[in-house]
Amino acid sequence: MSSVSQPNEQDDGLEAAVDQAIAVCGGNLRATIRAQIVANNFLGSEVEELRKAVSHAFTRGRFRTHTG
C-alpha cells in the first residue's frame, strides 16, 4: 500500500486556488504570501467587528435564545 494519497476534487480546487493566487501576483511567491497575510488580517478584523456587533445586540435583547 502506498503512503501517498490520491488527489481528490477538493485538493484539485485548492491547488487551482494556489495557482491562481500566484498568477495574480505575477509569479512572485513573496508577494503572494504577503497578499494572503493582508487578506487574512482583514478578514480577522471583520470577524471581530461582527462578533462585537452580535454581542452588543444580544445584550440589548435583540436576539432571543432558544432553549431546547
PDB file of N, CA, C and O in Angstrom:
ATOM      1  N   MET A   1       0.843  -1.176   0.000  1.00  0.00           N
ATOM      2  CA  MET A   1       0.000   0.000   0.000  1.00  0.00           C
ATOM      3  C   MET A   1       0.889   1.240   0.000  1.00  0.00           C
ATOM      4  O   MET A   1       1.865   1.305   0.748  1.00  0.00           O
ATOM      5  N   SER A   2       0.564   2.202  -0.818  1.00  0.00           N
ATOM      6  CA  SER A   2       1.357   3.424  -0.943  1.00  0.00           C
ATOM      7  C   SER A   2       0.980   4.430   0.140  1.00  0.00           C
ATOM      8  O   SER A   2      -0.191   4.559   0.498  1.00  0.00           O
ATOM      9  N   SER A   3       1.980   5.140   0.658  1.00  0.00           N
ATOM     10  CA  SER A   3       1.711   6.155   1.680  1.00  0.00           C
ATOM     11  C   SER A   3       1.289   7.482   1.064  1.00  0.00           C
ATOM     12  O   SER A   3       0.886   8.396   1.784  1.00  0.00           O
ATOM     13  N   VAL A   4       1.375   7.598  -0.248  1.00  0.00           N
ATOM     14  CA  VAL A   4       0.973   8.820  -0.934  1.00  0.00           C
ATOM     15  C   VAL A   4      -0.512   8.736  -1.243  1.00  0.00           C
ATOM     16  O   VAL A   4      -0.967   7.796  -1.895  1.00  0.00           O
ATOM     17  N   SER A   5      -1.268   9.727  -0.770  1.00  0.00           N
ATOM     18  CA  SER A   5      -2.713   9.694  -1.002  1.00  0.00           C
ATOM     19  C   SER A   5      -3.021  10.163  -2.420  1.00  0.00           C
ATOM     20  O   SER A   5      -2.284  10.953  -3.008  1.00  0.00           O
ATOM     21  N   GLN A   6      -4.105   9.666  -2.938  1.00  0.00           N
ATOM     22  CA  GLN A   6      -4.547  10.047  -4.265  1.00  0.00           C
ATOM     23  C   GLN A   6      -5.227  11.407  -4.190  1.00  0.00           C
ATOM     24  O   GLN A   6      -5.991  11.658  -3.258  1.00  0.00           O
ATOM     25  N   PRO A   7      -4.965  12.293  -5.152  1.00  0.00           N
ATOM     26  CA  PRO A   7      -5.625  13.601  -5.133  1.00  0.00           C
ATOM     27  C   PRO A   7      -7.122  13.450  -5.340  1.00  0.00           C
ATOM     28  O   PRO A   7      -7.575  12.573  -6.075  1.00  0.00           O
ATOM     29  N   ASN A   8      -7.877  14.307  -4.690  1.00  0.00           N
ATOM     30  CA  ASN A   8      -9.321  14.290  -4.904  1.00  0.00           C
ATOM     31  C   ASN A   8      -9.760  15.658  -5.410  1.00  0.00           C
ATOM     32  O   ASN A   8      -8.932  16.550  -5.592  1.00  0.00           O
ATOM     33  N   GLU A   9     -11.061  15.825  -5.638  1.00  0.00           N
ATOM     34  CA  GLU A   9     -11.566  17.071  -6.212  1.00  0.00           C
ATOM     35  C   GLU A   9     -11.287  18.262  -5.301  1.00  0.00           C
ATOM     36  O   GLU A   9     -11.009  19.355  -5.793  1.00  0.00           O
ATOM     37  N   GLN A  10     -11.356  18.074  -3.987  1.00  0.00           N
ATOM     38  CA  GLN A  10     -11.107  19.165  -3.062  1.00  0.00           C
ATOM     39  C   GLN A  10      -9.649  19.622  -3.169  1.00  0.00           C
ATOM     40  O   GLN A  10      -9.371  20.822  -3.177  1.00  0.00           O
ATOM     41  N   ASP A  11      -8.726  18.670  -3.251  1.00  0.00           N
ATOM     42  CA  ASP A  11      -7.315  19.009  -3.415  1.00  0.00           C
ATOM     43  C   ASP A  11      -7.091  19.750  -4.733  1.00  0.00           C
ATOM     44  O   ASP A  11      -6.305  20.695  -4.792  1.00  0.00           O
ATOM     45  N   ASP A  12      -7.779  19.321  -5.780  1.00  0.00           N
ATOM     46  CA  ASP A  12      -7.654  19.988  -7.082  1.00  0.00           C
ATOM     47  C   ASP A  12      -8.123  21.431  -6.989  1.00  0.00           C
ATOM     48  O   ASP A  12      -7.515  22.319  -7.586  1.00  0.00           O
ATOM     49  N   GLY A  13      -9.188  21.674  -6.252  1.00  0.00           N
ATOM     50  CA  GLY A  13      -9.687  23.038  -6.079  1.00  0.00           C
ATOM     51  C   GLY A  13      -8.707  23.892  -5.304  1.00  0.00           C
ATOM     52  O   GLY A  13      -8.519  25.068  -5.617  1.00  0.00           O
ATOM     53  N   LEU A  14      -8.083  23.311  -4.297  1.00  0.00           N
ATOM     54  CA  LEU A  14      -7.094  24.031  -3.508  1.00  0.00           C
ATOM     55  C   LEU A  14      -5.875  24.348  -4.363  1.00  0.00           C
ATOM     56  O   LEU A  14      -5.363  25.466  -4.326  1.00  0.00           O
ATOM     57  N   GLU A  15      -5.415  23.382  -5.123  1.00  0.00           N
ATOM     58  CA  GLU A  15      -4.260  23.600  -6.000  1.00  0.00           C
ATOM     59  C   GLU A  15      -4.560  24.672  -7.037  1.00  0.00           C
ATOM     60  O   GLU A  15      -3.699  25.495  -7.348  1.00  0.00           O
ATOM     61  N   ALA A  16      -5.769  24.667  -7.573  1.00  0.00           N
ATOM     62  CA  ALA A  16      -6.156  25.685  -8.555  1.00  0.00           C
ATOM     63  C   ALA A  16      -6.178  27.068  -7.906  1.00  0.00           C
ATOM     64  O   ALA A  16      -5.765  28.049  -8.524  1.00  0.00           O
ATOM     65  N   ALA A  17      -6.656  27.150  -6.664  1.00  0.00           N
ATOM     66  CA  ALA A  17      -6.680  28.434  -5.952  1.00  0.00           C
ATOM     67  C   ALA A  17      -5.271  28.934  -5.683  1.00  0.00           C
ATOM     68  O   ALA A  17      -5.004  30.130  -5.794  1.00  0.00           O
ATOM     69  N   VAL A  18      -4.367  28.026  -5.328  1.00  0.00           N
ATOM     70  CA  VAL A  18      -2.963  28.400  -5.099  1.00  0.00           C
ATOM     71  C   VAL A  18      -2.355  28.916  -6.399  1.00  0.00           C
ATOM     72  O   VAL A  18      -1.705  29.961  -6.414  1.00  0.00           O
ATOM     73  N   ASP A  19      -2.566  28.192  -7.470  1.00  0.00           N
ATOM     74  CA  ASP A  19      -2.036  28.618  -8.771  1.00  0.00           C
ATOM     75  C   ASP A  19      -2.584  29.982  -9.170  1.00  0.00           C
ATOM     76  O   ASP A  19      -1.850  30.814  -9.702  1.00  0.00           O
ATOM     77  N   GLN A  20      -3.860  30.212  -8.918  1.00  0.00           N
ATOM     78  CA  GLN A  20      -4.479  31.485  -9.271  1.00  0.00           C
ATOM     79  C   GLN A  20      -3.890  32.619  -8.432  1.00  0.00           C
ATOM     80  O   GLN A  20      -3.607  33.693  -8.962  1.00  0.00           O
ATOM     81  N   ALA A  21      -3.703  32.392  -7.129  1.00  0.00           N
ATOM     82  CA  ALA A  21      -3.121  33.428  -6.267  1.00  0.00           C
ATOM     83  C   ALA A  21      -1.718  33.792  -6.724  1.00  0.00           C
ATOM     84  O   ALA A  21      -1.356  34.968  -6.757  1.00  0.00           O
ATOM     85  N   ILE A  22      -0.934  32.790  -7.073  1.00  0.00           N
ATOM     86  CA  ILE A  22       0.427  33.038  -7.545  1.00  0.00           C
ATOM     87  C   ILE A  22       0.393  33.800  -8.870  1.00  0.00           C
ATOM     88  O   ILE A  22       1.183  34.720  -9.081  1.00  0.00           O
ATOM     89  N   ALA A  23      -0.510  33.421  -9.750  1.00  0.00           N
ATOM     90  CA  ALA A  23      -0.619  34.098 -11.050  1.00  0.00           C
ATOM     91  C   ALA A  23      -1.021  35.558 -10.882  1.00  0.00           C
ATOM     92  O   ALA A  23      -0.496  36.432 -11.573  1.00  0.00           O
ATOM     93  N   VAL A  24      -1.948  35.826  -9.968  1.00  0.00           N
ATOM     94  CA  VAL A  24      -2.395  37.201  -9.735  1.00  0.00           C
ATOM     95  C   VAL A  24      -1.226  38.072  -9.276  1.00  0.00           C
ATOM     96  O   VAL A  24      -1.171  39.263  -9.580  1.00  0.00           O
ATOM     97  N   CYS A  25      -0.302  37.471  -8.547  1.00  0.00           N
ATOM     98  CA  CYS A  25       0.874  38.209  -8.043  1.00  0.00           C
ATOM     99  C   CYS A  25       2.051  38.125  -9.004  1.00  0.00           C
ATOM    100  O   CYS A  25       3.189  38.382  -8.611  1.00  0.00           O
ATOM    101  N   GLY A  26       1.795  37.773 -10.247  1.00  0.00           N
ATOM    102  CA  GLY A  26       2.826  37.760 -11.271  1.00  0.00           C
ATOM    103  C   GLY A  26       3.895  36.706 -11.047  1.00  0.00           C
ATOM    104  O   GLY A  26       5.020  36.858 -11.523  1.00  0.00           O
ATOM    105  N   GLY A  27       3.561  35.630 -10.324  1.00  0.00           N
ATOM    106  CA  GLY A  27       4.518  34.557 -10.080  1.00  0.00           C
ATOM    107  C   GLY A  27       5.444  34.827  -8.905  1.00  0.00           C
ATOM    108  O   GLY A  27       6.293  33.991  -8.593  1.00  0.00           O
ATOM    109  N   ASN A  28       5.304  35.964  -8.249  1.00  0.00           N
ATOM    110  CA  ASN A  28       6.152  36.332  -7.120  1.00  0.00           C
ATOM    111  C   ASN A  28       5.586  35.693  -5.849  1.00  0.00           C
ATOM    112  O   ASN A  28       4.521  36.080  -5.370  1.00  0.00           O
ATOM    113  N   LEU A  29       6.313  34.709  -5.311  1.00  0.00           N
ATOM    114  CA  LEU A  29       5.800  33.978  -4.148  1.00  0.00           C
ATOM    115  C   LEU A  29       5.749  34.848  -2.892  1.00  0.00           C
ATOM    116  O   LEU A  29       4.830  34.712  -2.084  1.00  0.00           O
ATOM    117  N   ARG A  30       6.729  35.741  -2.722  1.00  0.00           N
ATOM    118  CA  ARG A  30       6.710  36.638  -1.549  1.00  0.00           C
ATOM    119  C   ARG A  30       5.490  37.553  -1.611  1.00  0.00           C
ATOM    120  O   ARG A  30       4.839  37.789  -0.594  1.00  0.00           O
ATOM    121  N   ALA A  31       5.183  38.063  -2.787  1.00  0.00           N
ATOM    122  CA  ALA A  31       4.015  38.924  -2.946  1.00  0.00           C
ATOM    123  C   ALA A  31       2.727  38.134  -2.700  1.00  0.00           C
ATOM    124  O   ALA A  31       1.767  38.663  -2.139  1.00  0.00           O
ATOM    125  N   THR A  32       2.713  36.886  -3.116  1.00  0.00           N
ATOM    126  CA  THR A  32       1.548  36.034  -2.893  1.00  0.00           C
ATOM    127  C   THR A  32       1.322  35.814  -1.407  1.00  0.00           C
ATOM    128  O   THR A  32       0.198  35.943  -0.921  1.00  0.00           O
ATOM    129  N   ILE A  33       2.382  35.485  -0.685  1.00  0.00           N
ATOM    130  CA  ILE A  33       2.261  35.268   0.763  1.00  0.00           C
ATOM    131  C   ILE A  33       1.856  36.564   1.455  1.00  0.00           C
ATOM    132  O   ILE A  33       1.008  36.552   2.348  1.00  0.00           O
ATOM    133  N   ARG A  34       2.457  37.683   1.050  1.00  0.00           N
ATOM    134  CA  ARG A  34       2.114  38.976   1.633  1.00  0.00           C
ATOM    135  C   ARG A  34       0.627  39.273   1.429  1.00  0.00           C
ATOM    136  O   ARG A  34      -0.054  39.694   2.364  1.00  0.00           O
ATOM    137  N   ALA A  35       0.127  39.055   0.220  1.00  0.00           N
ATOM    138  CA  ALA A  35      -1.286  39.312  -0.077  1.00  0.00           C
ATOM    139  C   ALA A  35      -2.196  38.427   0.774  1.00  0.00           C
ATOM    140  O   ALA A  35      -3.240  38.882   1.243  1.00  0.00           O
ATOM    141  N   GLN A  36      -1.811  37.180   0.973  1.00  0.00           N
ATOM    142  CA  GLN A  36      -2.616  36.269   1.779  1.00  0.00           C
ATOM    143  C   GLN A  36      -2.636  36.693   3.246  1.00  0.00           C
ATOM    144  O   GLN A  36      -3.668  36.590   3.909  1.00  0.00           O
ATOM    145  N   ILE A  37      -1.505  37.167   3.752  1.00  0.00           N
ATOM    146  CA  ILE A  37      -1.442  37.642   5.140  1.00  0.00           C
ATOM    147  C   ILE A  37      -2.314  38.884   5.307  1.00  0.00           C
ATOM    148  O   ILE A  37      -3.053  38.997   6.285  1.00  0.00           O
ATOM    149  N   VAL A  38      -2.232  39.810   4.358  1.00  0.00           N
ATOM    150  CA  VAL A  38      -3.059  41.018   4.420  1.00  0.00           C
ATOM    151  C   VAL A  38      -4.543  40.636   4.390  1.00  0.00           C
ATOM    152  O   VAL A  38      -5.336  41.149   5.179  1.00  0.00           O
ATOM    153  N   ALA A  39      -4.907  39.743   3.485  1.00  0.00           N
ATOM    154  CA  ALA A  39      -6.307  39.313   3.385  1.00  0.00           C
ATOM    155  C   ALA A  39      -6.758  38.628   4.665  1.00  0.00           C
ATOM    156  O   ALA A  39      -7.871  38.867   5.134  1.00  0.00           O
ATOM    157  N   ASN A  40      -5.916  37.787   5.232  1.00  0.00           N
ATOM    158  CA  ASN A  40      -6.263  37.088   6.466  1.00  0.00           C
ATOM    159  C   ASN A  40      -6.455  38.073   7.616  1.00  0.00           C
ATOM    160  O   ASN A  40      -7.395  37.937   8.399  1.00  0.00           O
ATOM    161  N   ASN A  41      -5.574  39.060   7.719  1.00  0.00           N
ATOM    162  CA  ASN A  41      -5.717  40.081   8.763  1.00  0.00           C
ATOM    163  C   ASN A  41      -6.997  40.876   8.588  1.00  0.00           C
ATOM    164  O   ASN A  41      -7.684  41.175   9.565  1.00  0.00           O
ATOM    165  N   PHE A  42      -7.322  41.219   7.351  1.00  0.00           N
ATOM    166  CA  PHE A  42      -8.561  41.946   7.074  1.00  0.00           C
ATOM    167  C   PHE A  42      -9.773  41.123   7.498  1.00  0.00           C
ATOM    168  O   PHE A  42     -10.668  41.631   8.173  1.00  0.00           O
ATOM    169  N   LEU A  43      -9.801  39.860   7.103  1.00  0.00           N
ATOM    170  CA  LEU A  43     -10.939  39.006   7.458  1.00  0.00           C
ATOM    171  C   LEU A  43     -11.028  38.805   8.963  1.00  0.00           C
ATOM    172  O   LEU A  43     -12.125  38.750   9.519  1.00  0.00           O
ATOM    173  N   GLY A  44      -9.877  38.694   9.629  1.00  0.00           N
ATOM    174  CA  GLY A  44      -9.878  38.556  11.084  1.00  0.00           C
ATOM    175  C   GLY A  44     -10.487  39.770  11.764  1.00  0.00           C
ATOM    176  O   GLY A  44     -11.240  39.634  12.728  1.00  0.00           O
ATOM    177  N   SER A  45     -10.160  40.965  11.262  1.00  0.00           N
ATOM    178  CA  SER A  45     -10.739  42.169  11.857  1.00  0.00           C
ATOM    179  C   SER A  45     -12.232  42.269  11.557  1.00  0.00           C
ATOM    180  O   SER A  45     -12.996  42.764  12.385  1.00  0.00           O
ATOM    181  N   GLU A  46     -12.652  41.807  10.387  1.00  0.00           N
ATOM    182  CA  GLU A  46     -14.081  41.776  10.064  1.00  0.00           C
ATOM    183  C   GLU A  46     -14.830  40.842  11.014  1.00  0.00           C
ATOM    184  O   GLU A  46     -15.914  41.179  11.490  1.00  0.00           O
ATOM    185  N   VAL A  47     -14.265  39.692  11.286  1.00  0.00           N
ATOM    186  CA  VAL A  47     -14.881  38.739  12.222  1.00  0.00           C
ATOM    187  C   VAL A  47     -15.010  39.369  13.598  1.00  0.00           C
ATOM    188  O   VAL A  47     -16.045  39.231  14.250  1.00  0.00           O
ATOM    189  N   GLU A  48     -13.973  40.057  14.042  1.00  0.00           N
ATOM    190  CA  GLU A  48     -14.002  40.699  15.362  1.00  0.00           C
ATOM    191  C   GLU A  48     -15.081  41.776  15.423  1.00  0.00           C
ATOM    192  O   GLU A  48     -15.791  41.877  16.424  1.00  0.00           O
ATOM    193  N   GLU A  49     -15.215  42.580  14.373  1.00  0.00           N
ATOM    194  CA  GLU A  49     -16.260  43.605  14.335  1.00  0.00           C
ATOM    195  C   GLU A  49     -17.649  42.966  14.377  1.00  0.00           C
ATOM    196  O   GLU A  49     -18.531  43.446  15.089  1.00  0.00           O
ATOM    197  N   LEU A  50     -17.841  41.905  13.629  1.00  0.00           N
ATOM    198  CA  LEU A  50     -19.138  41.215  13.643  1.00  0.00           C
ATOM    199  C   LEU A  50     -19.417  40.600  15.004  1.00  0.00           C
ATOM    200  O   LEU A  50     -20.552  40.631  15.479  1.00  0.00           O
ATOM    201  N   ARG A  51     -18.396  40.045  15.629  1.00  0.00           N
ATOM    202  CA  ARG A  51     -18.558  39.457  16.956  1.00  0.00           C
ATOM    203  C   ARG A  51     -18.998  40.525  17.960  1.00  0.00           C
ATOM    204  O   ARG A  51     -19.876  40.279  18.788  1.00  0.00           O
ATOM    205  N   LYS A  52     -18.393  41.703  17.885  1.00  0.00           N
ATOM    206  CA  LYS A  52     -18.767  42.800  18.780  1.00  0.00           C
ATOM    207  C   LYS A  52     -20.206  43.237  18.524  1.00  0.00           C
ATOM    208  O   LYS A  52     -20.961  43.476  19.467  1.00  0.00           O
ATOM    209  N   ALA A  53     -20.584  43.341  17.264  1.00  0.00           N
ATOM    210  CA  ALA A  53     -21.933  43.770  16.918  1.00  0.00           C
ATOM    211  C   ALA A  53     -22.973  42.776  17.416  1.00  0.00           C
ATOM    212  O   ALA A  53     -24.004  43.169  17.961  1.00  0.00           O
ATOM    213  N   VAL A  54     -22.706  41.507  17.232  1.00  0.00           N
ATOM    214  CA  VAL A  54     -23.652  40.485  17.680  1.00  0.00           C
ATOM    215  C   VAL A  54     -23.726  40.477  19.197  1.00  0.00           C
ATOM    216  O   VAL A  54     -24.820  40.377  19.753  1.00  0.00           O
ATOM    217  N   SER A  55     -22.596  40.578  19.882  1.00  0.00           N
ATOM    218  CA  SER A  55     -22.600  40.592  21.336  1.00  0.00           C
ATOM    219  C   SER A  55     -23.379  41.791  21.858  1.00  0.00           C
ATOM    220  O   SER A  55     -24.147  41.665  22.812  1.00  0.00           O
ATOM    221  N   HIS A  56     -23.188  42.950  21.242  1.00  0.00           N
ATOM    222  CA  HIS A  56     -23.885  44.157  21.669  1.00  0.00           C
ATOM    223  C   HIS A  56     -25.394  43.995  21.463  1.00  0.00           C
ATOM    224  O   HIS A  56     -26.183  44.325  22.349  1.00  0.00           O
ATOM    225  N   ALA A  57     -25.788  43.492  20.301  1.00  0.00           N
ATOM    226  CA  ALA A  57     -27.210  43.295  20.023  1.00  0.00           C
ATOM    227  C   ALA A  57     -27.808  42.257  20.967  1.00  0.00           C
ATOM    228  O   ALA A  57     -28.945  42.402  21.415  1.00  0.00           O
ATOM    229  N   PHE A  58     -27.054  41.230  21.263  1.00  0.00           N
ATOM    230  CA  PHE A  58     -27.542  40.181  22.163  1.00  0.00           C
ATOM    231  C   PHE A  58     -27.798  40.757  23.550  1.00  0.00           C
ATOM    232  O   PHE A  58     -28.828  40.464  24.158  1.00  0.00           O
ATOM    233  N   THR A  59     -26.873  41.573  24.060  1.00  0.00           N
ATOM    234  CA  THR A  59     -27.036  42.122  25.408  1.00  0.00           C
ATOM    235  C   THR A  59     -28.162  43.140  25.464  1.00  0.00           C
ATOM    236  O   THR A  59     -28.709  43.383  26.540  1.00  0.00           O
ATOM    237  N   ARG A  60     -28.523  43.738  24.342  1.00  0.00           N
ATOM    238  CA  ARG A  60     -29.622  44.699  24.313  1.00  0.00           C
ATOM    239  C   ARG A  60     -30.959  44.013  24.066  1.00  0.00           C
ATOM    240  O   ARG A  60     -31.979  44.686  23.925  1.00  0.00           O
ATOM    241  N   GLY A  61     -30.968  42.681  24.013  1.00  0.00           N
ATOM    242  CA  GLY A  61     -32.215  41.934  23.877  1.00  0.00           C
ATOM    243  C   GLY A  61     -32.745  41.822  22.470  1.00  0.00           C
ATOM    244  O   GLY A  61     -33.915  41.496  22.273  1.00  0.00           O
ATOM    245  N   ARG A  62     -31.905  42.087  21.484  1.00  0.00           N
ATOM    246  CA  ARG A  62     -32.374  41.984  20.101  1.00  0.00           C
ATOM    247  C   ARG A  62     -32.397  40.553  19.584  1.00  0.00           C
ATOM    248  O   ARG A  62     -33.052  40.256  18.584  1.00  0.00           O
ATOM    249  N   PHE A  63     -31.690  39.680  20.260  1.00  0.00           N
ATOM    250  CA  PHE A  63     -31.683  38.264  19.883  1.00  0.00           C
ATOM    251  C   PHE A  63     -32.235  37.461  21.035  1.00  0.00           C
ATOM    252  O   PHE A  63     -31.928  37.731  22.196  1.00  0.00           O
ATOM    253  N   ARG A  64     -33.031  36.493  20.722  1.00  0.00           N
ATOM    254  CA  ARG A  64     -33.580  35.620  21.758  1.00  0.00           C
ATOM    255  C   ARG A  64     -32.862  34.288  21.710  1.00  0.00           C
ATOM    256  O   ARG A  64     -32.522  33.790  20.637  1.00  0.00           O
ATOM    257  N   THR A  65     -32.637  33.719  22.874  1.00  0.00           N
ATOM    258  CA  THR A  65     -32.018  32.404  22.911  1.00  0.00           C
ATOM    259  C   THR A  65     -33.111  31.355  22.821  1.00  0.00           C
ATOM    260  O   THR A  65     -34.245  31.578  23.245  1.00  0.00           O
ATOM    261  N   HIS A  66     -32.758  30.225  22.272  1.00  0.00           N
ATOM    262  CA  HIS A  66     -33.697  29.113  22.152  1.00  0.00           C
ATOM    263  C   HIS A  66     -33.273  28.050  23.147  1.00  0.00           C
ATOM    264  O   HIS A  66     -32.113  27.638  23.173  1.00  0.00           O
ATOM    265  N   THR A  67     -34.193  27.618  23.943  1.00  0.00           N
ATOM    266  CA  THR A  67     -33.873  26.577  24.921  1.00  0.00           C
ATOM    267  C   THR A  67     -34.608  25.312  24.542  1.00  0.00           C
ATOM    268  O   THR A  67     -35.812  25.179  24.762  1.00  0.00           O
ATOM    269  N   GLY A  68     -33.859  24.383  23.965  1.00  0.00           N
ATOM    270  CA  GLY A  68     -34.381  23.071  23.636  1.00  0.00           C
ATOM    271  C   GLY A  68     -35.233  23.083  22.468  1.00  0.00           C
ATOM    272  O   GLY A  68     -35.749  22.039  22.069  1.00  0.00           O
TER     273      GLY A  68
END
